[in-house]
Amino acid sequence: MSQPLDLTTVAGHRARTTFKDLWQAQLERWYAHPGLYRWSLSNPLTRWLTRRRTHKLFDLMSGFVHSQVLLACVRLDLFRALHHAPADLAELARRTKLAPSVLQRLLLSAVALGLLEQRSHGRYGLGPLGVPLAQHEGIAQMIEHNHLLYQDMQDPLHFLGDAWRGGMADYWPYAHVKSAPTPDANGVDKFTRYSELMAASQGFVVQEILSSYFFGEHRCVLDVGAGRGRFVSELAVHAPHLNFMMFDLPPVLSLARENLQAKGLSDRVSLHPGSFLDDPLPQGADLISLVRVAHDHPDAVVRQILQKAYDALPVGGTILVAEPMALSEPGGGSNDASVDAYFHFYLLAMGDGRLRTPQELMDMIKAAGFTHVERVPNAMPIHAQILLGRKSKCLPVGIEKSVN
């Protein structure tokens, strides 16, 4: 690792054994009893629970196979091909150049996972989970990108001992590149490669923000870590009254400039190259946005960014933080805590960042001086959760900041 990783805040140790501890210990003894499995299957009232837990355990074991079925379908371009029209096994074998007996195993596996469906006359079409993959290029790019993570985790204990040196960490340029970017074998530098992936995969996060927060009260938005400008470009269409400032590393903003010119937004957006590790943020915006920025960085860097955002905003200004956050926290908006397991390891593989709870980030925002810190309810927290903070017109007691 490049540096010691931050620890996630967890519930403190209880001073003494509680009733919950005793009950959990008793449940564990019951689960371990050799006769419980046979009894639970024979009892109609408990059979469903035993079957459900068995299926969940099998899903954990088979999850890697499921991910590889998905990756194979993406690489064969099956989703886009079948989006145009269903096709039978012979036609798909001809397109993919795979033996029908082999391809059929893949197709039936994809049907079992809901990615494909069997249609009349022996044809295959898109299943309910395959339709989004045919329509959203960013999902397919993230599936391909995740292959790096799976390669890193082939030996999980080796990965845990040296996660920083894997393929995923090498893909992320910000913590590794200290000079001008160098092209890879295909002539594409790391900033270009990473920025293109982030722009393609950011669509769902952007839509969560645009559908959940009202931008009418703002006049100028500074997007920190702006990348190629996917968020700014879509917000510019959504809120035509806004002007924009974009802050990111010089190689990234050179890519953004081309994108903005192509979309006719150059007159509404000013570019401010720099590093939030070394440079202050530019002033002039009344809203600063951090979209999928904090989770890539350690706590000390996040605090530094938030403090610089506070210093750059005028009194009454707002900060907006949007990114994946822990869903297992009570009230986090979802019961699917398995999403957390993915992001814990994904961010470990990327380098210094980590998955934080909304409360952890809200505490960091408050520590920077912001008040009225709150969550913005949104429809799909799995894509991102949204937090707001205000630079209060009446500064809190004990915080002495210049308001000039």
Stockholm file with secondary structure:
# STOCKHOLM 1.0

chainA/1-404         MSQPLDLTTVAGHRARTTFKDLWQAQLERWYAHPGLYRWSLSNPLTRWLTRRRTHKLFDLMSGFVHSQVLLACVRLDLFRALHHAPADLAELARRTKLAPSVLQRLLLSAVALGLLEQRSHGRYGLGPLGVPLAQHEGIAQMIEHNHLLYQDMQDPLHFLGDAWRGGMADYWPYAHVKSAPTPDANGVDKFTRYSELMAASQGFVVQEILSSYFFGEHRCVLDVGAGRGRFVSELAVHAPHLNFMMFDLPPVLSLARENLQAKGLSDRVSLHPGSFLDDPLPQGADLISLVRVAHDHPDAVVRQILQKAYDALPVGGTILVAEPMALSEPGGGSNDASVDAYFHFYLLAMGDGRLRTPQELMDMIKAAGFTHVERVPNAMPIHAQILLGRKSKCLPVGIEKSVN
#=GR chainA/1-404 SS CCSCCCCCCCCCCCSSCCHHHHHHHHHHHHHHCTTHHHHHHHCTTTHHHHHHHHHHHHHHHHHHHHHHHHHHHHHTTHHHHHHHCCEEHHHHHHHHTCCHHHHHHHHHHHHHTTSEEECGGGEEEECTTTHHHHHCHHHHHHHHHHHHHHHHTSSHHHHHHSGGGSHHHHHCCTTTCCSSCCBCTTSCBHHHHHHHHHHHHCHHHHHHHHHHCCCTTCSEEEEETCTTSHHHHHHHHHCTTCEEEEEECHHHHHHHHHHHHHTTCGGGEEEEECCTTTSCCCSCCSEEEEESCGGGSCHHHHHHHHHHHHHHSCTTCEEEEEECCCSCSTTSSCSCTHHHHHHHHHHHHHSSCCCCCHHHHHHHHHHTTCEEEEEECCSCTTTCEEEEEECCSSCCTTCCCCCC
#=GC SS_cons         CCSCCCCCCCCCCCSSCCHHHHHHHHHHHHHHCTTHHHHHHHCTTTHHHHHHHHHHHHHHHHHHHHHHHHHHHHHTTHHHHHHHCCEEHHHHHHHHTCCHHHHHHHHHHHHHTTSEEECGGGEEEECTTTHHHHHCHHHHHHHHHHHHHHHHTSSHHHHHHSGGGSHHHHHCCTTTCCSSCCBCTTSCBHHHHHHHHHHHHCHHHHHHHHHHCCCTTCSEEEEETCTTSHHHHHHHHHCTTCEEEEEECHHHHHHHHHHHHHTTCGGGEEEEECCTTTSCCCSCCSEEEEESCGGGSCHHHHHHHHHHHHHHSCTTCEEEEEECCCSCSTTSSCSCTHHHHHHHHHHHHHSSCCCCCHHHHHHHHHHTTCEEEEEECCSCTTTCEEEEEECCSSCCTTCCCCCC
//
